[in-house]
Amino acid sequence: MNKISKQIIECFKRGNIVFLYGNGGSFDLANHIEEEFVCKFEHNRKPLPALALKPHTSTSNDYGYDYVFSRQLAAYGKKGDIAIGISTSGNSQNVVNANNLASSHRLTVINFPRKGKTTSEIQEYQLHLMHLIVREVEKAFL
């Protein structure tokens, strides 16, 4: 079982939450993976606590888009939770800020890997990797 899967399994066993966040296509991937955990992937099982953070316009208006995810993590995140920032560039300031806040609040931060030369290749790799992870996590809760 890979390291990321093990971390997520232990997080869920402790009763903690996995937070996912990103922009554009990465936001869509975060939502997709949230539903794989909360609903089901390949098997019926109990729901697992995951939450995709939303790019709230009021937070963006009041604090700037660079803090749209970190404000939510400050409100909901607690020690033992996992924060997964998804980015095709790896440089999205709001993802970087959320990762930094998560670290300072003692959440486990998973910097989601990027592999590929184009945006579509990176996103395809990330979706494939997340499906492998979800499959391993789901097996632990059947």
C-alpha positions as CSV (number, residue, x, y, z in Angstrom):
1,M,0.0,0.0,0.0
2,N,1.5,3.4,-0.9
3,K,2.3,6.1,1.7
4,I,-0.6,8.4,0.7
5,S,-3.1,5.6,1.0
6,K,-1.8,4.6,4.4
7,Q,-2.0,8.2,5.6
8,I,-5.6,8.6,4.4
9,I,-6.7,5.2,5.9
10,E,-5.2,6.2,9.3
11,C,-6.9,9.6,9.1
12,F,-10.3,8.0,8.5
13,K,-9.7,5.4,11.2
14,R,-9.0,8.2,13.7
15,G,-12.3,9.9,12.7
16,N,-10.5,12.8,11.0
17,I,-11.3,14.5,7.7
18,V,-9.5,14.7,4.4
19,F,-9.7,18.2,2.8
20,L,-9.1,18.6,-0.9
21,Y,-8.7,21.8,-2.8
22,G,-7.5,23.3,-6.1
23,N,-8.4,25.7,-8.9
24,G,-10.2,25.0,-12.3
25,G,-9.7,21.4,-13.3
26,S,-8.0,20.7,-10.0
27,F,-11.1,22.0,-8.2
28,D,-13.1,19.5,-10.3
29,L,-10.7,16.7,-9.4
30,A,-11.1,17.7,-5.7
31,N,-14.9,17.5,-6.0
32,H,-14.7,14.2,-7.9
33,I,-12.4,12.5,-5.2
34,E,-14.6,13.9,-2.4
35,E,-17.5,12.0,-3.8
36,E,-15.5,8.8,-4.3
37,F,-14.8,8.9,-0.6
38,V,-18.3,10.1,0.6
39,C,-20.4,8.0,-1.8
40,K,-18.5,5.0,-3.1
41,F,-15.9,4.1,-5.6
42,E,-16.2,0.5,-6.7
43,H,-18.1,-1.0,-3.6
44,N,-20.9,-0.1,-1.3
45,R,-19.5,0.8,2.1
46,K,-19.8,3.4,4.8
47,P,-19.2,7.0,3.8
48,L,-15.7,8.3,4.5
49,P,-15.3,11.9,5.7
50,A,-13.8,14.0,2.9
51,L,-14.5,17.6,1.9
52,A,-13.6,19.5,-1.2
53,L,-13.1,23.2,-0.2
54,K,-15.1,25.6,-2.4
55,P,-13.7,28.8,-3.9
56,H,-16.2,31.0,-2.0
57,T,-16.7,34.5,-3.5
58,S,-17.3,36.2,-0.2
59,T,-14.0,35.0,1.2
60,S,-12.3,36.1,-2.1
61,N,-14.0,39.5,-1.8
62,D,-13.1,40.1,1.8
63,Y,-9.6,38.5,2.0
64,G,-8.5,37.9,-1.6
65,Y,-8.5,34.8,-3.7
66,D,-5.1,33.8,-2.3
67,Y,-6.8,33.0,1.0
68,V,-9.9,31.3,-0.2
69,F,-8.8,27.8,0.9
70,S,-6.7,28.7,3.9
71,R,-9.6,30.5,5.6
72,Q,-11.7,27.4,5.3
73,L,-8.9,25.2,6.7
74,A,-8.5,27.6,9.6
75,A,-12.2,27.3,10.3
76,Y,-12.6,23.5,10.0
77,G,-9.2,21.8,10.1
78,K,-7.8,20.2,13.2
79,K,-4.8,18.2,14.2
80,G,-4.9,14.8,12.5
81,D,-6.8,15.9,9.4
82,I,-5.2,15.7,6.0
83,A,-5.0,18.6,3.5
84,I,-4.5,17.7,-0.1
85,G,-3.7,20.6,-2.4
86,I,-4.1,19.8,-6.1
87,S,-2.4,22.0,-8.7
88,T,-1.2,21.4,-12.2
89,S,1.5,24.1,-11.9
90,G,2.3,23.5,-8.2
91,N,2.5,27.3,-7.9
92,S,-1.1,28.4,-7.2
93,Q,-0.8,30.9,-4.4
94,N,-4.1,29.9,-2.7
95,V,-3.0,26.2,-2.7
96,V,0.4,27.2,-1.3
97,N,-1.2,29.4,1.4
98,A,-3.6,26.6,2.4
99,N,-0.8,24.1,2.6
100,N,1.3,26.5,4.8
101,L,-1.7,27.1,7.1
102,A,-2.4,23.4,7.3
103,S,1.2,22.7,8.3
104,S,1.1,25.4,11.0
105,H,-2.2,23.9,12.4
106,R,-0.7,20.4,12.5
107,L,-2.7,18.9,9.7
108,T,-0.8,16.4,7.5
109,V,-0.2,18.1,4.1
110,I,0.0,16.0,1.0
111,N,1.6,17.8,-1.9
112,F,-0.1,16.0,-4.8
113,P,2.4,14.8,-7.4
114,R,2.5,16.2,-10.9
115,K,3.7,14.2,-13.9
116,G,3.4,15.2,-17.5
117,K,4.4,18.0,-19.9
118,T,1.0,19.5,-20.5
119,T,-1.9,20.5,-18.3
120,S,-4.0,17.6,-19.7
121,E,-1.2,15.1,-19.1
122,I,-0.8,16.3,-15.5
123,Q,-4.5,16.1,-14.8
124,E,-4.8,12.7,-16.4
125,Y,-2.0,11.5,-14.2
126,Q,-3.5,13.0,-11.0
127,L,-6.9,11.5,-11.7
128,H,-5.3,8.1,-12.3
129,L,-3.2,8.4,-9.1
130,M,-6.3,9.4,-7.1
131,H,-8.3,6.5,-8.3
132,L,-5.5,4.1,-7.3
133,I,-5.4,5.7,-3.9
134,V,-9.2,5.6,-3.4
135,R,-9.3,2.0,-4.5
136,E,-6.7,1.1,-1.8
137,V,-8.5,3.2,0.9
138,E,-11.9,1.7,0.0
139,K,-10.6,-1.9,0.4
140,A,-9.5,-1.0,3.9
141,F,-13.1,-0.2,4.8
142,L,-15.0,-3.0,3.2
